[in-house]
Amino acid sequence: MRVVVSGGCGFLGSHLCEALLARGDSVHCLDNCSSGRTANIARLLSVPGFRYQEWDVTEPFVLPGRADAVVHLASPASPFDYHRLPLETLAAGSRGTENLLRTAAHHSARFVLASTSEVYGDPLAHPQDEDYWGNVNPIGPRSVYDEAKRFAEALSMAYRRSRGVDTGIVRIFNTYGPRMRAHDGRVVSSFIRQALAGEPLTIFGDGSQTRSFCYVDDLVRGLLAMIDSSAPGPFNLGNPHERTVRELAELVLSTTGASSGMRFLPLPVDDPVRRRPVISRAREELGWHPAVPLEEGLRRTVSWFRSQGEDSATEAGR
Ligand code: NAD
């Protein structure tokens, strides 16, 4: 297969490009490096079948050559990035999604949208299955991300219904692993950075809010299954093992051996209190389930952060 991966220089995108190449597919990677880094794909540039094109997906796009699948991951994704790039986030979800849907339509290719658990907002239903419609504040500071993804889902379904495009939607829950950026504002990377720097881990609220953390290799297997499927989804992809943020902090402290403790700050606006995916649909229709326990995933992630040395703790990690 020849697969177009938008956002391929990012955290998830670079792991996906690698996995596609490893199974013999060729990859056309598009990225504007607004939050990704070419360092993430440096190793792939010499791999036969890999091509990188620096491109902003909000610009109309004509693909050189054919495509069998288009995977749309390009979007500012961490709170740090979407607060810094609010209009760009809305554009990536709207114009960017439409440009890639047009590409998929033109090539009769499979289209996979990387949506998010944020479409559920601060959920009133717990745990969240795909039939839950969400509780999103449309004008709050997080809305640029949440609503962009909700619009992207609507657009994908409209192209499926009116243009016959083979679309599939995955709603990704918190994923962590090597190549997260130290300063991206996500809880796992922030905790690891702080622990390795000997600083107290910052907890917003009292730490009783929950999240479920999926290791990147598990998530990438889910994306591959979605590329190979013709199911429309949406499918939740995430680890249903729910942990409190405080438990995560304790685990990071024990994994790193840090003794820097924790400090508590007020909860940000619209921060969801509970998050846990129901994944029975992905289990049944994609045969997917996560396999890497948090303890093991954290060990691998901490070891990667350590291998980055200074970069993981300083400006270079931004
Ligand atoms: P990331 O920031 O590491 O990667 C996103 C990539 O998209 C970056 O390389 C960035 O430079 C690129 N990009 C952004 N806007 C672009 C544009 N207009 N044109 C071209 N490239 C552009 O984030 P990630 O964690 O790898 O997330 C990838 C996708 O998965 C995103 O769509 C995100 O919403 C979704 N997602 C991720 C998570 C997670 O936990 N990592 C959870 C839910 C959803």
py3Dmol code that shows the C-alpha trace and the ligand (Angstrom):
import py3Dmol

protein = """\
ATOM      1  CA  MET A   1       0.000   0.000   0.000  1.00  0.00           C
ATOM      2  CA  ARG A   2       1.021   3.613  -0.423  1.00  0.00           C
ATOM      3  CA  VAL A   3      -0.141   5.530   2.627  1.00  0.00           C
ATOM      4  CA  VAL A   4      -0.257   9.299   3.052  1.00  0.00           C
ATOM      5  CA  VAL A   5       0.389  10.213   6.689  1.00  0.00           C
ATOM      6  CA  SER A   6      -0.316  13.828   7.618  1.00  0.00           C
ATOM      7  CA  GLY A   7       1.404  14.879  10.828  1.00  0.00           C
ATOM      8  CA  GLY A   8       4.039  12.193  10.235  1.00  0.00           C
ATOM      9  CA  CYS A   9       6.797  14.151  12.028  1.00  0.00           C
ATOM     10  CA  GLY A  10       4.802  14.175  15.242  1.00  0.00           C
ATOM     11  CA  PHE A  11       4.734  11.816  18.188  1.00  0.00           C
ATOM     12  CA  LEU A  12       2.113   9.333  16.929  1.00  0.00           C
ATOM     13  CA  GLY A  13       2.725  10.025  13.234  1.00  0.00           C
ATOM     14  CA  SER A  14       6.420   9.126  13.328  1.00  0.00           C
ATOM     15  CA  HIS A  15       5.674   5.819  15.101  1.00  0.00           C
ATOM     16  CA  LEU A  16       2.945   5.093  12.536  1.00  0.00           C
ATOM     17  CA  CYS A  17       5.285   5.837   9.590  1.00  0.00           C
ATOM     18  CA  GLU A  18       7.831   3.446  11.082  1.00  0.00           C
ATOM     19  CA  ALA A  19       5.258   0.678  11.581  1.00  0.00           C
ATOM     20  CA  LEU A  20       3.910   1.051   8.031  1.00  0.00           C
ATOM     21  CA  LEU A  21       7.410   0.846   6.545  1.00  0.00           C
ATOM     22  CA  ALA A  22       8.227  -2.147   8.754  1.00  0.00           C
ATOM     23  CA  ARG A  23       5.353  -4.107   7.264  1.00  0.00           C
ATOM     24  CA  GLY A  24       6.308  -3.204   3.698  1.00  0.00           C
ATOM     25  CA  ASP A  25       4.034  -0.266   2.897  1.00  0.00           C
ATOM     26  CA  SER A  26       5.373   2.927   1.401  1.00  0.00           C
ATOM     27  CA  VAL A  27       4.702   6.243   3.096  1.00  0.00           C
ATOM     28  CA  HIS A  28       4.236   9.813   1.913  1.00  0.00           C
ATOM     29  CA  CYS A  29       4.628  11.925   5.038  1.00  0.00           C
ATOM     30  CA  LEU A  30       3.236  15.471   5.153  1.00  0.00           C
ATOM     31  CA  ASP A  31       4.049  17.885   7.946  1.00  0.00           C
ATOM     32  CA  ASN A  32       4.595  21.600   8.525  1.00  0.00           C
ATOM     33  CA  CYS A  33       6.599  20.944  11.706  1.00  0.00           C
ATOM     34  CA  SER A  34       4.490  23.347  13.751  1.00  0.00           C
ATOM     35  CA  SER A  35       4.622  20.908  16.663  1.00  0.00           C
ATOM     36  CA  GLY A  36       6.493  17.956  15.148  1.00  0.00           C
ATOM     37  CA  ARG A  37      10.198  17.567  14.480  1.00  0.00           C
ATOM     38  CA  THR A  38      12.056  16.191  11.490  1.00  0.00           C
ATOM     39  CA  ALA A  39      14.388  14.557  14.036  1.00  0.00           C
ATOM     40  CA  ASN A  40      11.509  12.109  14.636  1.00  0.00           C
ATOM     41  CA  ILE A  41      11.738  10.835  11.053  1.00  0.00           C
ATOM     42  CA  ALA A  42      15.478  11.367  10.461  1.00  0.00           C
ATOM     43  CA  ARG A  43      16.099   7.622  10.558  1.00  0.00           C
ATOM     44  CA  LEU A  44      13.359   6.999   7.987  1.00  0.00           C
ATOM     45  CA  LEU A  45      14.652   9.376   5.316  1.00  0.00           C
ATOM     46  CA  SER A  46      17.020   6.706   3.974  1.00  0.00           C
ATOM     47  CA  VAL A  47      14.429   3.911   4.104  1.00  0.00           C
ATOM     48  CA  PRO A  48      13.205   2.919   0.613  1.00  0.00           C
ATOM     49  CA  GLY A  49       9.516   3.757   0.196  1.00  0.00           C
ATOM     50  CA  PHE A  50       9.582   6.740   2.571  1.00  0.00           C
ATOM     51  CA  ARG A  51       9.077  10.261   1.310  1.00  0.00           C
ATOM     52  CA  TYR A  52       8.767  13.431   3.359  1.00  0.00           C
ATOM     53  CA  GLN A  53       7.093  16.553   1.998  1.00  0.00           C
ATOM     54  CA  GLU A  54       7.044  19.694   4.090  1.00  0.00           C
ATOM     55  CA  TRP A  55       3.464  20.861   3.661  1.00  0.00           C
ATOM     56  CA  ASP A  56       0.717  22.679   5.527  1.00  0.00           C
ATOM     57  CA  VAL A  57      -2.392  20.537   5.068  1.00  0.00           C
ATOM     58  CA  THR A  58      -4.653  23.576   5.274  1.00  0.00           C
ATOM     59  CA  GLU A  59      -3.328  24.442   1.789  1.00  0.00           C
ATOM     60  CA  PRO A  60      -4.908  22.628  -1.185  1.00  0.00           C
ATOM     61  CA  PHE A  61      -2.869  19.590  -2.008  1.00  0.00           C
ATOM     62  CA  VAL A  62      -2.125  17.555  -5.120  1.00  0.00           C
ATOM     63  CA  LEU A  63      -0.477  14.274  -4.242  1.00  0.00           C
ATOM     64  CA  PRO A  64       2.419  13.225  -6.448  1.00  0.00           C
ATOM     65  CA  GLY A  65       1.592   9.576  -7.309  1.00  0.00           C
ATOM     66  CA  ARG A  66      -1.180   7.348  -6.029  1.00  0.00           C
ATOM     67  CA  ALA A  67      -2.620   6.738  -2.552  1.00  0.00           C
ATOM     68  CA  ASP A  68      -4.294   3.643  -1.133  1.00  0.00           C
ATOM     69  CA  ALA A  69      -4.884   5.177   2.276  1.00  0.00           C
ATOM     70  CA  VAL A  70      -4.765   8.653   3.811  1.00  0.00           C
ATOM     71  CA  VAL A  71      -4.315   8.981   7.571  1.00  0.00           C
ATOM     72  CA  HIS A  72      -5.004  12.453   8.942  1.00  0.00           C
ATOM     73  CA  LEU A  73      -3.036  13.070  12.124  1.00  0.00           C
ATOM     74  CA  ALA A  74      -1.925  16.641  11.411  1.00  0.00           C
ATOM     75  CA  SER A  75      -3.159  18.964  14.132  1.00  0.00           C
ATOM     76  CA  PRO A  76      -1.740  20.735  17.138  1.00  0.00           C
ATOM     77  CA  ALA A  77      -2.640  18.142  19.745  1.00  0.00           C
ATOM     78  CA  SER A  78      -1.285  18.969  23.180  1.00  0.00           C
ATOM     79  CA  PRO A  79      -2.811  21.686  25.365  1.00  0.00           C
ATOM     80  CA  PHE A  80       0.431  23.659  25.075  1.00  0.00           C
ATOM     81  CA  ASP A  81       0.188  23.599  21.260  1.00  0.00           C
ATOM     82  CA  TYR A  82      -3.509  24.245  20.748  1.00  0.00           C
ATOM     83  CA  HIS A  83      -3.499  27.165  23.160  1.00  0.00           C
ATOM     84  CA  ARG A  84      -0.476  28.569  21.304  1.00  0.00           C
ATOM     85  CA  LEU A  85      -2.035  27.856  17.860  1.00  0.00           C
ATOM     86  CA  PRO A  86      -5.821  28.277  18.261  1.00  0.00           C
ATOM     87  CA  LEU A  87      -6.677  29.358  14.710  1.00  0.00           C
ATOM     88  CA  GLU A  88      -4.256  26.854  13.176  1.00  0.00           C
ATOM     89  CA  THR A  89      -5.919  24.097  15.223  1.00  0.00           C
ATOM     90  CA  LEU A  90      -9.355  24.999  13.881  1.00  0.00           C
ATOM     91  CA  ALA A  91      -7.917  25.191  10.351  1.00  0.00           C
ATOM     92  CA  ALA A  92      -6.213  21.771  10.604  1.00  0.00           C
ATOM     93  CA  GLY A  93      -9.486  20.170  11.714  1.00  0.00           C
ATOM     94  CA  SER A  94     -11.610  21.931   9.097  1.00  0.00           C
ATOM     95  CA  ARG A  95      -9.695  22.914   5.919  1.00  0.00           C
ATOM     96  CA  GLY A  96      -6.970  20.338   6.593  1.00  0.00           C
ATOM     97  CA  THR A  97      -9.482  17.522   6.970  1.00  0.00           C
ATOM     98  CA  GLU A  98     -11.332  18.565   3.830  1.00  0.00           C
ATOM     99  CA  ASN A  99      -8.143  18.767   1.736  1.00  0.00           C
ATOM    100  CA  LEU A 100      -7.194  15.238   2.774  1.00  0.00           C
ATOM    101  CA  LEU A 101     -10.729  13.911   2.283  1.00  0.00           C
ATOM    102  CA  ARG A 102     -10.584  15.315  -1.267  1.00  0.00           C
ATOM    103  CA  THR A 103      -7.259  13.555  -1.791  1.00  0.00           C
ATOM    104  CA  ALA A 104      -8.778  10.279  -0.554  1.00  0.00           C
ATOM    105  CA  ALA A 105     -11.849  10.780  -2.783  1.00  0.00           C
ATOM    106  CA  HIS A 106      -9.658  11.480  -5.824  1.00  0.00           C
ATOM    107  CA  HIS A 107      -7.621   8.289  -5.312  1.00  0.00           C
ATOM    108  CA  SER A 108     -10.517   6.111  -4.049  1.00  0.00           C
ATOM    109  CA  ALA A 109      -8.371   5.623  -0.953  1.00  0.00           C
ATOM    110  CA  ARG A 110      -9.248   4.644   2.593  1.00  0.00           C
ATOM    111  CA  PHE A 111      -9.381   7.757   4.841  1.00  0.00           C
ATOM    112  CA  VAL A 112      -8.653   7.481   8.569  1.00  0.00           C
ATOM    113  CA  LEU A 113      -9.296  10.448  10.850  1.00  0.00           C
ATOM    114  CA  ALA A 114      -7.395  10.715  14.132  1.00  0.00           C
ATOM    115  CA  SER A 115     -10.116  12.129  16.343  1.00  0.00           C
ATOM    116  CA  THR A 116      -9.908  12.340  20.104  1.00  0.00           C
ATOM    117  CA  SER A 117     -11.542  11.503  23.393  1.00  0.00           C
ATOM    118  CA  GLU A 118     -11.859  15.301  23.733  1.00  0.00           C
ATOM    119  CA  VAL A 119     -14.991  15.071  21.557  1.00  0.00           C
ATOM    120  CA  TYR A 120     -16.632  13.791  24.770  1.00  0.00           C
ATOM    121  CA  GLY A 121     -15.616  17.001  26.577  1.00  0.00           C
ATOM    122  CA  ASP A 122     -16.135  16.810  30.337  1.00  0.00           C
ATOM    123  CA  PRO A 123     -18.245  13.657  30.066  1.00  0.00           C
ATOM    124  CA  LEU A 124     -21.525  13.260  31.932  1.00  0.00           C
ATOM    125  CA  ALA A 125     -21.461   9.539  31.072  1.00  0.00           C
ATOM    126  CA  HIS A 126     -18.787   7.272  32.470  1.00  0.00           C
ATOM    127  CA  PRO A 127     -17.053   5.290  31.072  1.00  0.00           C
ATOM    128  CA  GLN A 128     -17.398   6.685  27.555  1.00  0.00           C
ATOM    129  CA  ASP A 129     -18.641   4.549  24.689  1.00  0.00           C
ATOM    130  CA  GLU A 130     -18.925   5.748  21.119  1.00  0.00           C
ATOM    131  CA  ASP A 131     -22.676   6.391  21.396  1.00  0.00           C
ATOM    132  CA  TYR A 132     -22.122   9.135  23.954  1.00  0.00           C
ATOM    133  CA  TRP A 133     -22.416  12.530  22.212  1.00  0.00           C
ATOM    134  CA  GLY A 134     -20.288  14.487  24.626  1.00  0.00           C
ATOM    135  CA  ASN A 135     -20.380  17.531  26.862  1.00  0.00           C
ATOM    136  CA  VAL A 136     -18.228  20.169  25.197  1.00  0.00           C
ATOM    137  CA  ASN A 137     -18.141  23.865  26.002  1.00  0.00           C
ATOM    138  CA  PRO A 138     -18.181  25.356  22.469  1.00  0.00           C
ATOM    139  CA  ILE A 139     -16.661  28.686  23.517  1.00  0.00           C
ATOM    140  CA  GLY A 140     -14.198  27.618  26.232  1.00  0.00           C
ATOM    141  CA  PRO A 141     -10.415  27.747  25.772  1.00  0.00           C
ATOM    142  CA  ARG A 142     -10.259  24.036  24.836  1.00  0.00           C
ATOM    143  CA  SER A 143     -13.009  24.400  22.220  1.00  0.00           C
ATOM    144  CA  VAL A 144     -10.550  25.136  19.391  1.00  0.00           C
ATOM    145  CA  TYR A 145      -9.363  21.547  19.658  1.00  0.00           C
ATOM    146  CA  ASP A 146     -12.556  19.756  20.721  1.00  0.00           C
ATOM    147  CA  GLU A 147     -14.801  21.456  18.184  1.00  0.00           C
ATOM    148  CA  ALA A 148     -12.250  21.164  15.369  1.00  0.00           C
ATOM    149  CA  LYS A 149     -12.246  17.403  15.899  1.00  0.00           C
ATOM    150  CA  ARG A 150     -16.035  17.239  16.158  1.00  0.00           C
ATOM    151  CA  PHE A 151     -16.288  19.161  12.884  1.00  0.00           C
ATOM    152  CA  ALA A 152     -13.658  16.872  11.315  1.00  0.00           C
ATOM    153  CA  GLU A 153     -15.780  13.855  12.310  1.00  0.00           C
ATOM    154  CA  ALA A 154     -18.904  15.447  10.807  1.00  0.00           C
ATOM    155  CA  LEU A 155     -17.016  16.274   7.604  1.00  0.00           C
ATOM    156  CA  SER A 156     -15.685  12.714   7.316  1.00  0.00           C
ATOM    157  CA  MET A 157     -19.186  11.275   7.699  1.00  0.00           C
ATOM    158  CA  ALA A 158     -20.534  13.741   5.124  1.00  0.00           C
ATOM    159  CA  TYR A 159     -17.870  12.665   2.604  1.00  0.00           C
ATOM    160  CA  ARG A 160     -18.743   9.041   3.350  1.00  0.00           C
ATOM    161  CA  ARG A 161     -22.476   9.577   2.882  1.00  0.00           C
ATOM    162  CA  SER A 162     -22.454  12.009  -0.032  1.00  0.00           C
ATOM    163  CA  ARG A 163     -19.230  11.118  -1.901  1.00  0.00           C
ATOM    164  CA  GLY A 164     -18.844   7.433  -1.048  1.00  0.00           C
ATOM    165  CA  VAL A 165     -15.380   7.901   0.518  1.00  0.00           C
ATOM    166  CA  ASP A 166     -14.242   4.913   2.599  1.00  0.00           C
ATOM    167  CA  THR A 167     -13.811   6.882   5.823  1.00  0.00           C
ATOM    168  CA  GLY A 168     -12.969   5.619   9.304  1.00  0.00           C
ATOM    169  CA  ILE A 169     -12.832   7.554  12.569  1.00  0.00           C
ATOM    170  CA  VAL A 170     -10.777   6.635  15.620  1.00  0.00           C
ATOM    171  CA  ARG A 171     -11.142   8.520  18.897  1.00  0.00           C
ATOM    172  CA  ILE A 172      -7.751   8.387  20.556  1.00  0.00           C
ATOM    173  CA  PHE A 173      -7.459   8.570  24.343  1.00  0.00           C
ATOM    174  CA  ASN A 174      -4.309   9.767  26.206  1.00  0.00           C
ATOM    175  CA  THR A 175      -1.333   8.077  24.619  1.00  0.00           C
ATOM    176  CA  TYR A 176       2.243   8.263  25.846  1.00  0.00           C
ATOM    177  CA  GLY A 177       5.647   6.958  24.903  1.00  0.00           C
ATOM    178  CA  PRO A 178       9.021   7.856  23.437  1.00  0.00           C
ATOM    179  CA  ARG A 179       9.119  11.075  21.337  1.00  0.00           C
ATOM    180  CA  MET A 180       6.585  12.962  23.422  1.00  0.00           C
ATOM    181  CA  ARG A 181       7.918  16.457  23.856  1.00  0.00           C
ATOM    182  CA  ALA A 182       9.057  17.323  27.353  1.00  0.00           C
ATOM    183  CA  HIS A 183       7.235  20.665  27.376  1.00  0.00           C
ATOM    184  CA  ASP A 184       4.051  19.700  25.536  1.00  0.00           C
ATOM    185  CA  GLY A 185       1.913  20.192  28.641  1.00  0.00           C
ATOM    186  CA  ARG A 186       0.706  16.580  28.687  1.00  0.00           C
ATOM    187  CA  VAL A 187       0.635  14.968  32.075  1.00  0.00           C
ATOM    188  CA  VAL A 188       2.966  12.014  31.419  1.00  0.00           C
ATOM    189  CA  SER A 189       5.716  14.063  29.749  1.00  0.00           C
ATOM    190  CA  SER A 190       5.426  16.865  32.324  1.00  0.00           C
ATOM    191  CA  PHE A 191       5.744  14.435  35.236  1.00  0.00           C
ATOM    192  CA  ILE A 192       8.732  12.619  33.713  1.00  0.00           C
ATOM    193  CA  ARG A 193      10.502  15.887  32.866  1.00  0.00           C
ATOM    194  CA  GLN A 194       9.951  17.242  36.353  1.00  0.00           C
ATOM    195  CA  ALA A 195      11.024  14.007  38.051  1.00  0.00           C
ATOM    196  CA  LEU A 196      14.222  13.790  35.977  1.00  0.00           C
ATOM    197  CA  ALA A 197      14.998  17.437  36.745  1.00  0.00           C
ATOM    198  CA  GLY A 198      14.495  16.802  40.473  1.00  0.00           C
ATOM    199  CA  GLU A 199      11.496  19.169  40.586  1.00  0.00           C
ATOM    200  CA  PRO A 200       8.193  18.498  42.362  1.00  0.00           C
ATOM    201  CA  LEU A 201       5.504  17.052  40.057  1.00  0.00           C
ATOM    202  CA  THR A 202       2.757  19.606  39.376  1.00  0.00           C
ATOM    203  CA  ILE A 203      -0.726  18.258  40.019  1.00  0.00           C
ATOM    204  CA  PHE A 204      -3.724  20.334  38.981  1.00  0.00           C
ATOM    205  CA  GLY A 205      -6.552  19.943  41.479  1.00  0.00           C
ATOM    206  CA  ASP A 206      -6.180  17.292  44.165  1.00  0.00           C
ATOM    207  CA  GLY A 207      -5.042  14.594  41.723  1.00  0.00           C
ATOM    208  CA  SER A 208      -8.218  12.530  42.089  1.00  0.00           C
ATOM    209  CA  GLN A 209      -9.218  13.180  38.449  1.00  0.00           C
ATOM    210  CA  THR A 210      -8.721  10.075  36.315  1.00  0.00           C
ATOM    211  CA  ARG A 211      -7.206   9.350  32.933  1.00  0.00           C
ATOM    212  CA  SER A 212      -6.428   6.146  31.075  1.00  0.00           C
ATOM    213  CA  PHE A 213      -3.008   5.935  29.467  1.00  0.00           C
ATOM    214  CA  CYS A 214      -2.284   3.933  26.329  1.00  0.00           C
ATOM    215  CA  TYR A 215       1.256   3.048  25.281  1.00  0.00           C
ATOM    216  CA  VAL A 216       2.150   4.272  21.787  1.00  0.00           C
ATOM    217  CA  ASP A 217       2.904   0.810  20.308  1.00  0.00           C
ATOM    218  CA  ASP A 218      -0.584  -0.366  21.274  1.00  0.00           C
ATOM    219  CA  LEU A 219      -2.145   2.715  19.735  1.00  0.00           C
ATOM    220  CA  VAL A 220      -0.223   2.286  16.486  1.00  0.00           C
ATOM    221  CA  ARG A 221      -1.494  -1.321  16.181  1.00  0.00           C
ATOM    222  CA  GLY A 222      -4.991   0.127  16.453  1.00  0.00           C
ATOM    223  CA  LEU A 223      -4.297   2.659  13.701  1.00  0.00           C
ATOM    224  CA  LEU A 224      -2.947  -0.076  11.416  1.00  0.00           C
ATOM    225  CA  ALA A 225      -6.054  -2.179  12.037  1.00  0.00           C
ATOM    226  CA  MET A 226      -8.225   0.828  11.164  1.00  0.00           C
ATOM    227  CA  ILE A 227      -6.280   1.492   7.954  1.00  0.00           C
ATOM    228  CA  ASP A 228      -6.802  -2.151   6.928  1.00  0.00           C
ATOM    229  CA  SER A 229     -10.488  -2.157   7.828  1.00  0.00           C
ATOM    230  CA  SER A 230     -13.379  -0.643   5.907  1.00  0.00           C
ATOM    231  CA  ALA A 231     -15.401   0.009   9.055  1.00  0.00           C
ATOM    232  CA  PRO A 232     -16.557   3.604   9.542  1.00  0.00           C
ATOM    233  CA  GLY A 233     -16.173   3.660  13.314  1.00  0.00           C
ATOM    234  CA  PRO A 234     -15.985   5.730  15.347  1.00  0.00           C
ATOM    235  CA  PHE A 235     -13.854   3.470  17.520  1.00  0.00           C
ATOM    236  CA  ASN A 236     -12.406   4.419  20.883  1.00  0.00           C
ATOM    237  CA  LEU A 237      -8.697   3.566  20.970  1.00  0.00           C
ATOM    238  CA  GLY A 238      -7.272   3.781  24.442  1.00  0.00           C
ATOM    239  CA  ASN A 239      -6.423   1.814  27.508  1.00  0.00           C
ATOM    240  CA  PRO A 240      -9.493   1.216  29.692  1.00  0.00           C
ATOM    241  CA  HIS A 241      -7.358   0.854  32.836  1.00  0.00           C
ATOM    242  CA  GLU A 242      -8.292   4.062  34.686  1.00  0.00           C
ATOM    243  CA  ARG A 243      -5.768   5.723  37.012  1.00  0.00           C
ATOM    244  CA  THR A 244      -5.904   8.859  39.085  1.00  0.00           C
ATOM    245  CA  VAL A 245      -3.417  11.571  38.224  1.00  0.00           C
ATOM    246  CA  ARG A 246      -1.992  11.182  41.713  1.00  0.00           C
ATOM    247  CA  GLU A 247      -1.384   7.449  41.130  1.00  0.00           C
ATOM    248  CA  LEU A 248       0.395   8.316  37.906  1.00  0.00           C
ATOM    249  CA  ALA A 249       2.584  10.817  39.762  1.00  0.00           C
ATOM    250  CA  GLU A 250       3.514   8.185  42.344  1.00  0.00           C
ATOM    251  CA  LEU A 251       4.353   5.709  39.595  1.00  0.00           C
ATOM    252  CA  VAL A 252       6.563   8.244  37.806  1.00  0.00           C
ATOM    253  CA  LEU A 253       8.360   9.011  41.064  1.00  0.00           C
ATOM    254  CA  SER A 254       9.010   5.322  41.709  1.00  0.00           C
ATOM    255  CA  THR A 255      10.016   4.579  38.081  1.00  0.00           C
ATOM    256  CA  THR A 256      12.506   7.454  37.970  1.00  0.00           C
ATOM    257  CA  GLY A 257      13.648   7.010  41.571  1.00  0.00           C
ATOM    258  CA  ALA A 258      13.004  10.725  42.151  1.00  0.00           C
ATOM    259  CA  SER A 259      12.184  12.004  45.599  1.00  0.00           C
ATOM    260  CA  SER A 260      11.027  15.463  44.546  1.00  0.00           C
ATOM    261  CA  GLY A 261       7.409  15.025  45.709  1.00  0.00           C
ATOM    262  CA  MET A 262       4.324  16.820  44.351  1.00  0.00           C
ATOM    263  CA  ARG A 263       2.877  20.325  44.382  1.00  0.00           C
ATOM    264  CA  PHE A 264      -0.793  21.134  43.869  1.00  0.00           C
ATOM    265  CA  LEU A 265      -2.238  23.944  41.692  1.00  0.00           C
ATOM    266  CA  PRO A 266      -5.862  24.873  40.831  1.00  0.00           C
ATOM    267  CA  LEU A 267      -7.589  22.853  38.076  1.00  0.00           C
ATOM    268  CA  PRO A 268      -7.620  24.577  34.642  1.00  0.00           C
ATOM    269  CA  VAL A 269     -10.984  25.588  33.082  1.00  0.00           C
ATOM    270  CA  ASP A 270     -12.994  22.712  31.537  1.00  0.00           C
ATOM    271  CA  ASP A 271     -10.463  20.065  32.564  1.00  0.00           C
ATOM    272  CA  PRO A 272     -12.350  16.751  32.383  1.00  0.00           C
ATOM    273  CA  VAL A 273     -12.756  14.996  35.733  1.00  0.00           C
ATOM    274  CA  ARG A 274     -12.974  11.405  34.487  1.00  0.00           C
ATOM    275  CA  ARG A 275     -11.885   9.666  31.311  1.00  0.00           C
ATOM    276  CA  ARG A 276     -12.074   5.995  30.466  1.00  0.00           C
ATOM    277  CA  PRO A 277     -12.845   4.442  27.106  1.00  0.00           C
ATOM    278  CA  VAL A 278     -15.178   1.544  26.472  1.00  0.00           C
ATOM    279  CA  ILE A 279     -13.250  -0.377  23.810  1.00  0.00           C
ATOM    280  CA  SER A 280     -15.607  -3.289  23.122  1.00  0.00           C
ATOM    281  CA  ARG A 281     -16.380  -1.985  19.634  1.00  0.00           C
ATOM    282  CA  ALA A 282     -12.685  -1.843  18.643  1.00  0.00           C
ATOM    283  CA  ARG A 283     -12.180  -5.290  20.211  1.00  0.00           C
ATOM    284  CA  GLU A 284     -15.030  -6.802  18.203  1.00  0.00           C
ATOM    285  CA  GLU A 285     -14.671  -5.025  14.873  1.00  0.00           C
ATOM    286  CA  LEU A 286     -10.904  -4.464  14.693  1.00  0.00           C
ATOM    287  CA  GLY A 287      -9.716  -7.300  16.943  1.00  0.00           C
ATOM    288  CA  TRP A 288      -7.742  -4.673  18.877  1.00  0.00           C
ATOM    289  CA  HIS A 289      -6.915  -4.289  22.523  1.00  0.00           C
ATOM    290  CA  PRO A 290      -3.992  -2.689  24.348  1.00  0.00           C
ATOM    291  CA  ALA A 291      -1.335  -5.009  25.781  1.00  0.00           C
ATOM    292  CA  VAL A 292       1.378  -2.896  27.430  1.00  0.00           C
ATOM    293  CA  PRO A 293       0.790  -2.211  31.146  1.00  0.00           C
ATOM    294  CA  LEU A 294       1.382   1.334  32.404  1.00  0.00           C
ATOM    295  CA  GLU A 295       4.329   0.272  34.564  1.00  0.00           C
ATOM    296  CA  GLU A 296       6.138  -1.225  31.547  1.00  0.00           C
ATOM    297  CA  GLY A 297       5.222   1.643  29.201  1.00  0.00           C
ATOM    298  CA  LEU A 298       6.493   4.166  31.736  1.00  0.00           C
ATOM    299  CA  ARG A 299       9.788   2.291  32.096  1.00  0.00           C
ATOM    300  CA  ARG A 300      10.311   2.460  28.317  1.00  0.00           C
ATOM    301  CA  THR A 301       9.297   6.130  28.182  1.00  0.00           C
ATOM    302  CA  VAL A 302      11.496   7.185  31.087  1.00  0.00           C
ATOM    303  CA  SER A 303      14.412   5.337  29.549  1.00  0.00           C
ATOM    304  CA  TRP A 304      13.858   7.226  26.264  1.00  0.00           C
ATOM    305  CA  PHE A 305      13.654  10.584  28.075  1.00  0.00           C
ATOM    306  CA  ARG A 306      16.914   9.713  29.848  1.00  0.00           C
ATOM    307  CA  SER A 307      18.540   8.904  26.498  1.00  0.00           C
ATOM    308  CA  GLN A 308      17.668  12.435  25.312  1.00  0.00           C
ATOM    309  CA  GLY A 309      19.696  13.891  28.181  1.00  0.00           C
ATOM    310  CA  GLU A 310      19.528  17.649  28.550  1.00  0.00           C
ATOM    311  CA  ASP A 311      17.149  18.044  25.603  1.00  0.00           C
ATOM    312  CA  SER A 312      14.301  16.424  27.480  1.00  0.00           C
ATOM    313  CA  ALA A 313      14.460  18.942  30.295  1.00  0.00           C
ATOM    314  CA  THR A 314      15.352  22.181  28.558  1.00  0.00           C
ATOM    315  CA  GLU A 315      14.201  24.519  25.794  1.00  0.00           C
ATOM    316  CA  ALA A 316      15.290  22.022  23.120  1.00  0.00           C
ATOM    317  CA  GLY A 317      12.538  19.699  24.292  1.00  0.00           C
ATOM    318  CA  ARG A 318       9.827  22.223  23.441  1.00  0.00           C
TER     319      ARG A 318
END
"""
ligand_1 = """\
44
NAD
P 2.010 15.934 17.612
O 1.893 17.392 17.878
O 3.239 15.253 18.064
O 1.820 15.651 16.068
C 0.994 16.409 15.233
C 1.769 16.687 13.957
O 0.942 17.416 13.049
C 3.020 17.524 14.198
O 4.123 16.906 13.580
C 2.698 18.867 13.551
O 3.844 19.546 13.091
C 1.745 18.436 12.457
N 0.849 19.503 12.001
C 0.050 20.296 12.753
N -0.645 21.133 11.963
C -0.283 20.854 10.684
C -0.642 21.372 9.424
N -1.536 22.372 9.290
N -0.078 20.848 8.309
C 0.826 19.836 8.416
N 1.222 19.306 9.586
C 0.668 19.808 10.702
O 0.718 15.232 18.246
P 0.364 13.675 18.373
O 0.206 13.380 19.801
O 1.266 12.856 17.544
O -1.099 13.670 17.736
C -1.346 13.211 16.421
C -2.849 13.204 16.177
O -3.483 12.307 17.098
C -3.495 14.565 16.358
O -4.464 14.747 15.355
C -4.149 14.466 17.703
O -5.288 15.282 17.794
C -4.507 12.993 17.778
N -4.588 12.551 19.186
C -3.458 12.316 19.916
C -3.589 11.927 21.252
C -2.383 11.626 22.103
O -2.567 11.258 23.279
N -1.168 11.731 21.623
C -4.852 11.784 21.828
C -5.977 12.064 21.046
C -5.832 12.422 19.711
"""
view = py3Dmol.view(width=600, height=400)
view.addModel(protein, "pdb")
view.setStyle({"model": 0}, {"cartoon": {"style": "trace"}})
view.addModel(ligand_1, "xyz")
view.setStyle({"model": 1}, {"stick": {}})
view.zoomTo()
view.show()
